Amino acid sequence: MSEKEKIKLLFQEIQQGNKEAFNHFFTIYYWRLVAFAKQYTKHLESAEEISSELFVKLWLKRSEFSSILNPEVYLYVSVKNACLNLIRSGKRQLAVIEDENNLEVSSANYSHLEDKELVKLLDAAVSSLPEQRKIIFKLIKEDGLKTSTVAQILGLSRRTVENQLYKAVKTLADEISGYLGYHPQAKAAKKSLPPALSMLFF
C-alpha cells in the first residue's frame, strides 16, 4: 500500500470517528505543517496556532471528508491560506528581531549527521534561499512530497517547481563544496556521500 493510500485510509477511519487514527494522523503531519506555516508567518507561535486550529476543524468536520480527494494537498493548502489570511488581516505583529529562543522546527533529512559544522552550513544555506525556493526545497526534500503535489499546493506549474528545486539544490551544493573538499553533485561523489546528503543532492 502506497503512502497516499495509507493517508486516505486514515482519513476514512477519522471520518468514522476513530480517535486513534486521528491521533496517528496528527503525529504524522502536525510538525510538518508547523514548519510549513512558519515559512509564511515567520513566527513559531502563529504557525502552531494555525496548524492546531486546522486539526480541530478536521475533527469537528470529519463527516465532510468524503469530498476531499487529496488529503495531503488539502492540509498544506489549508495552512497556506490561513497564513495568507493572517498576514493580510494584519493580526500578526511584525518583529524586526525574531525570538532566538523559539524552537526551530525542522524535519530535515540531514539533521542526524554527526558533522555538526556541516549541518550548520546546510541550515544557513537553506535559510538564505529565496522564500519560494526555500518552501519548495523543504516540502520536497524534507517532507518528501512529490513535485506535482507541491505544484498543486503552491499553485505553480510543475516545471516551475522543478526549476526552483534544481536551483535550491545547486546553491546548497555550491555552499558546502568548499567544506567537503569536493562538489557533492559530482558523479564521483555519489558513492562517498552519506545517505542523508545523497537524498539532498541526487
C-alpha positions in Angstrom: 0.0 0.0 0.0 1.4 3.4 -1.0 1.8 6.3 1.4 -1.0 8.1 -0.4 -3.4 5.2 0.0 -2.5 4.9 3.7 -3.3 8.5 4.3 -6.7 8.1 2.5 -7.4 5.1 4.7 -6.6 7.1 7.8 -9.0 9.8 6.5 -11.7 7.3 6.1 -11.2 6.0 9.6 -11.2 9.5 11.1 -14.5 10.2 9.2 -16.0 7.3 11.1 -14.9 8.8 14.4 -11.7 6.8 15.0 -9.7 8.9 17.5 -6.7 6.6 17.3 -6.5 7.2 13.6 -6.8 10.9 14.2 -4.0 10.9 16.7 -1.8 9.0 14.3 -2.7 11.5 11.5 -1.8 14.3 13.8 1.6 12.8 14.7 2.4 12.4 11.0 1.5 15.9 9.9 1.4 18.4 12.8 5.1 19.5 12.9 5.4 19.3 9.2 2.6 21.8 8.9 4.0 24.0 11.7 7.3 24.2 9.8 5.5 25.0 6.6 3.3 27.7 8.2 6.4 29.2 9.8 7.8 29.9 6.3 4.9 32.3 5.9 4.3 33.7 9.4 7.9 33.9 10.4 6.7 33.2 13.9 6.5 29.8 15.6 3.5 30.7 17.9 1.4 31.7 14.9 2.4 28.7 13.0 1.5 26.4 15.8 -1.8 28.1 16.3 -2.8 27.8 12.6 -1.8 24.2 12.5 -3.7 23.3 15.7 -6.8 25.1 14.5 -6.7 23.1 11.3 -6.7 19.8 13.2 -9.5 20.9 15.4 -11.5 21.8 12.3 -10.7 18.5 10.8 -12.1 16.6 13.7 -15.2 18.7 14.0 -15.9 18.5 10.3 -14.8 14.9 9.8 -18.1 13.9 8.3 -17.3 16.1 5.2 -14.0 14.2 4.4 -15.6 12.3 1.6 -15.4 15.4 -0.6 -11.6 15.7 -0.1 -9.9 13.9 -2.9 -6.2 14.5 -1.9 -5.9 14.8 1.9 -2.2 15.9 1.8 -2.8 18.7 -0.6 -5.8 19.8 1.4 -3.8 20.1 4.6 -1.0 22.2 3.1 -3.3 24.4 1.0 -5.5 25.0 4.1 -2.4 26.0 6.2 -1.1 28.2 3.4 -4.5 30.0 3.0 -4.8 30.5 6.8 -1.3 32.0 6.8 -2.0 34.4 4.0 -5.3 35.4 5.6 -3.5 36.1 8.9 -0.8 38.2 7.1 -3.4 40.2 5.2 -5.5 40.8 8.2 -2.5 42.4 10.0 -3.1 40.4 13.1 0.5 39.2 13.1 2.8 41.7 14.7 5.9 42.4 12.6 9.0 41.8 14.5 12.4 43.2 13.5 14.2 40.6 15.6 12.7 37.1 15.9 12.9 35.5 19.3 16.1 33.3 19.2 14.7 31.1 21.9 11.9 29.9 19.7 12.1 26.2 18.9 13.3 25.8 15.3 11.0 23.2 13.8 12.6 21.1 11.1 12.3 17.6 9.8 15.5 17.9 7.7 16.8 14.7 6.4 20.4 15.7 7.3 19.6 16.6 10.9 21.1 13.3 12.2 24.5 13.9 10.5 27.3 13.6 13.0 29.2 16.5 11.5 27.6 19.4 13.3 29.5 22.0 11.3 28.2 20.6 8.1 24.6 20.7 9.5 25.1 24.4 10.4 26.3 25.2 6.9 23.4 23.4 5.4 20.9 25.1 7.7 22.4 28.5 6.9 22.3 27.8 3.2 18.7 26.7 3.3 17.7 29.8 5.3 19.4 32.1 2.8 17.4 30.7 -0.2 14.7 33.0 -1.7 11.4 32.4 0.1 9.5 30.4 -2.6 12.6 28.4 -3.4 13.1 27.6 0.3 9.5 26.4 0.7 9.7 24.2 -2.3 13.0 22.7 -1.2 11.6 21.9 2.3 8.4 20.4 1.0 10.2 18.1 -1.4 13.5 17.3 0.4 12.3 17.4 4.0 8.7 16.5 3.8 9.1 14.1 0.9 6.3 15.5 -1.2 6.3 15.0 -5.0 6.9 17.9 -7.3 3.3 17.5 -8.7 1.9 17.7 -5.2 4.0 20.8 -4.3 2.8 22.4 -7.6 -0.8 21.9 -6.5 -0.2 23.2 -3.0 1.6 26.4 -4.2 -0.5 27.0 -7.3 2.6 26.7 -9.6 3.4 24.7 -12.7 5.3 21.5 -12.2 8.2 22.9 -14.4 8.5 26.0 -12.1 8.7 23.7 -9.0 11.3 21.5 -10.7 13.4 24.6 -11.7 13.2 26.1 -8.3 14.2 22.8 -6.7 17.2 22.4 -9.1 18.4 26.0 -8.2 18.0 25.3 -4.5 20.0 22.1 -4.6 22.7 23.7 -6.7 23.0 26.6 -4.2 23.3 24.2 -1.3 25.9 22.0 -3.1 28.0 25.1 -4.0 27.8 26.4 -0.4 29.2 23.2 1.2 31.6 22.1 -1.6 34.4 24.1 0.0 33.9 22.5 3.3 33.7 19.0 1.9 36.6 19.5 -0.4 34.6 18.3 -3.4 31.3 19.1 -5.1 28.5 16.9 -3.8 26.7 16.8 -7.1 29.7 15.4 -8.9 29.1 11.8 -10.1 32.3 10.6 -8.4 30.9 12.0 -5.1 27.7 10.0 -5.1 29.3 6.8 -3.7 31.2 8.6 -0.9 28.3 10.9 0.3 26.4 9.9 3.5 22.9 8.6 2.6 21.4 11.8 4.1 23.3 14.0 1.7 22.7 11.7 -1.2 19.0 12.3 -0.7 19.5 16.0 -0.9 21.7 16.2 -4.0 20.6 13.3 -6.2 
